[in-house]
Amino acid sequence: MNEYVEEKVKGPGIALLVVGILTLLANLAGLLIRLISSIASIIDGISSGYGMEFWGPFLGSTGWQIMLSLIGFFTSFVVILAGSRLRQLRSPGLIYAGAILASIPCCSSWCCCVGLPIGVWVIVTMQDEQVKAAFTE
């Protein structure tokens, strides 16, 4: 691996790692806020013996939000792994997947303003001929 390629992928790799970590933290905070804010409702529902008239709408709204946070966790891990692999010049398919996931607003929560340009930066970097050649070595 030559110095040009190492320098070329260093910035985008670190940036992709940072976006992944920020997204992971944002999803963790969102999940904790949703769980903490719904504890009183859950305790009330259990102690009162409410039926599906309570649990149906509750699970429909809160359950959906929790599921989105879990999807965000998965995509965050992919983005973090992609940033790590970019710096190692391994797994180009994973790097492209991570760059695309970082660019999609619903996958990167509030980090989409940062994730979109970084995802584009990673894809442009991956199109460099010397970077492509480094992956085949």
Backbone torsions as a table, in degrees:
resi	resn	phi	psi	omega
1	MET	NA	125.3	-177.7
2	ASN	-88.9	167.1	-175.1
3	GLU	-66.6	-33.7	179.5
4	TYR	-60.3	-47.0	-178.3
5	VAL	-67.4	-41.7	178.8
6	GLU	-58.5	-44.8	178.9
7	GLU	-68.3	-36.2	-178.2
8	LYS	-64.3	-38.8	-176.2
9	VAL	-94.3	-9.7	-176.3
10	LYS	-61.8	-53.2	-178.3
11	GLY	-61.7	-52.9	178.9
12	PRO	-62.0	-35.0	179.8
13	GLY	-65.0	-45.3	178.4
14	ILE	-65.9	-42.0	-179.7
15	ALA	-62.3	-40.4	178.5
16	LEU	-65.8	-38.7	175.1
17	LEU	-61.2	-45.0	-178.7
18	VAL	-63.9	-43.6	178.1
19	VAL	-61.7	-42.6	178.4
20	GLY	-62.1	-42.6	179.7
21	ILE	-67.9	-42.7	177.8
22	LEU	-62.3	-40.4	178.6
23	THR	-66.1	-41.3	177.6
24	LEU	-60.7	-45.7	179.1
25	LEU	-65.0	-39.3	178.6
26	ALA	-64.5	-41.8	178.4
27	ASN	-68.0	-37.1	177.1
28	LEU	-64.0	-45.2	178.4
29	ALA	-62.1	-44.1	178.6
30	GLY	-62.2	-41.2	179.0
31	LEU	-65.0	-44.6	179.2
32	LEU	-63.6	-41.5	178.7
33	ILE	-62.9	-42.6	179.6
34	ARG	-65.2	-41.6	-179.5
35	LEU	-68.9	-44.0	-179.4
36	ILE	-65.8	-41.4	-179.1
37	SER	-70.9	-19.6	-178.9
38	SER	-100.6	-1.1	-179.1
39	ILE	-61.0	-44.2	-179.6
40	ALA	-60.9	-41.6	179.2
41	SER	-66.0	-39.6	-180.0
42	ILE	-65.6	-45.1	179.4
43	ILE	-63.5	-42.1	178.1
44	ASP	-62.3	-41.9	179.8
45	GLY	-66.6	-38.1	179.6
46	ILE	-71.4	-45.8	-175.8
47	SER	-72.3	-29.2	-178.1
48	SER	-87.0	-12.8	179.9
49	GLY	70.1	30.9	178.3
50	TYR	-62.8	150.1	177.8
51	GLY	-95.9	-152.8	-177.0
52	MET	-66.3	-18.4	176.9
53	GLU	-64.0	-24.0	175.3
54	PHE	-95.3	-49.9	-171.4
55	TRP	-71.9	-31.4	-179.7
56	GLY	-59.3	-59.7	179.0
57	PRO	-64.5	-35.9	-179.7
58	PHE	-62.5	-49.2	179.9
59	LEU	-69.0	-30.6	178.6
60	GLY	-64.2	-41.2	-179.0
61	SER	-86.7	-53.7	-177.3
62	THR	-70.6	-39.7	178.9
63	GLY	-61.0	-39.4	178.8
64	TRP	-64.6	-42.7	179.6
65	GLN	-65.1	-40.5	178.1
66	ILE	-65.0	-40.4	179.2
67	MET	-64.8	-38.8	176.5
68	LEU	-63.8	-37.6	176.9
69	SER	-65.1	-39.4	179.0
70	LEU	-67.0	-38.2	175.0
71	ILE	-63.3	-39.9	177.0
72	GLY	-61.9	-36.8	175.6
73	PHE	-60.8	-47.6	-178.9
74	PHE	-60.4	-47.5	-178.7
75	THR	-66.3	-33.8	177.2
76	SER	-62.2	-43.0	179.3
77	PHE	-64.8	-37.6	177.7
78	VAL	-64.4	-42.7	-179.7
79	VAL	-65.9	-42.2	178.1
80	ILE	-62.5	-45.6	179.4
81	LEU	-63.9	-38.7	178.8
82	ALA	-64.0	-40.8	177.5
83	GLY	-63.7	-39.3	177.5
84	SER	-66.0	-43.6	-179.6
85	ARG	-68.4	-31.5	177.9
86	LEU	-64.2	-41.6	179.5
87	ARG	-67.7	-25.9	178.6
88	GLN	-92.1	-6.2	-175.6
89	LEU	56.6	52.0	177.9
90	ARG	-132.8	154.2	173.1
91	SER	57.2	67.0	-178.8
92	PRO	-61.0	-34.3	178.4
93	GLY	-62.8	-42.2	177.8
94	LEU	-65.1	-37.1	179.2
95	ILE	-64.8	-44.4	177.0
96	TYR	-62.5	-42.2	178.7
97	ALA	-61.5	-44.0	178.9
98	GLY	-64.3	-39.5	178.6
99	ALA	-65.1	-40.5	179.2
100	ILE	-68.2	-43.4	178.9
101	LEU	-63.8	-36.4	177.4
102	ALA	-66.3	-26.1	-177.1
103	SER	-85.7	-18.0	-177.1
104	ILE	-84.1	120.9	-175.9
105	PRO	-58.6	-38.1	-177.7
106	CYS	-74.1	-15.6	178.6
107	CYS	-92.6	-24.7	-175.2
108	SER	-110.8	20.4	179.0
109	SER	42.3	-129.7	-175.9
110	TRP	-75.8	-6.1	-179.4
111	CYS	-84.0	7.6	-175.8
112	CYS	-64.7	-28.8	178.2
113	CYS	-65.1	-29.9	178.8
114	VAL	-93.3	-37.3	-175.4
115	GLY	-65.8	-36.6	-178.6
116	LEU	-62.7	-53.5	179.4
117	PRO	-65.4	-33.4	179.4
118	ILE	-70.1	-40.1	176.0
119	GLY	-60.3	-41.8	177.3
120	VAL	-65.6	-40.5	178.7
121	TRP	-60.5	-42.8	179.1
122	VAL	-64.1	-45.0	-179.0
123	ILE	-64.2	-41.4	177.5
124	VAL	-63.9	-41.2	178.1
125	THR	-62.4	-40.1	-179.3
126	MET	-67.1	-20.4	-179.7
127	GLN	-83.2	-8.7	177.8
128	ASP	-63.7	134.5	-176.2
129	GLU	-60.7	-39.5	-179.1
130	GLN	-71.7	-32.7	176.5
131	VAL	-68.4	-43.0	176.9
132	LYS	-59.4	-41.9	-179.6
133	ALA	-65.9	-33.4	179.8
134	ALA	-66.9	-28.1	178.1
135	PHE	-74.1	-24.6	-179.5
136	THR	-87.5	-11.6	-179.5
137	GLU	-73.9	NA	NA
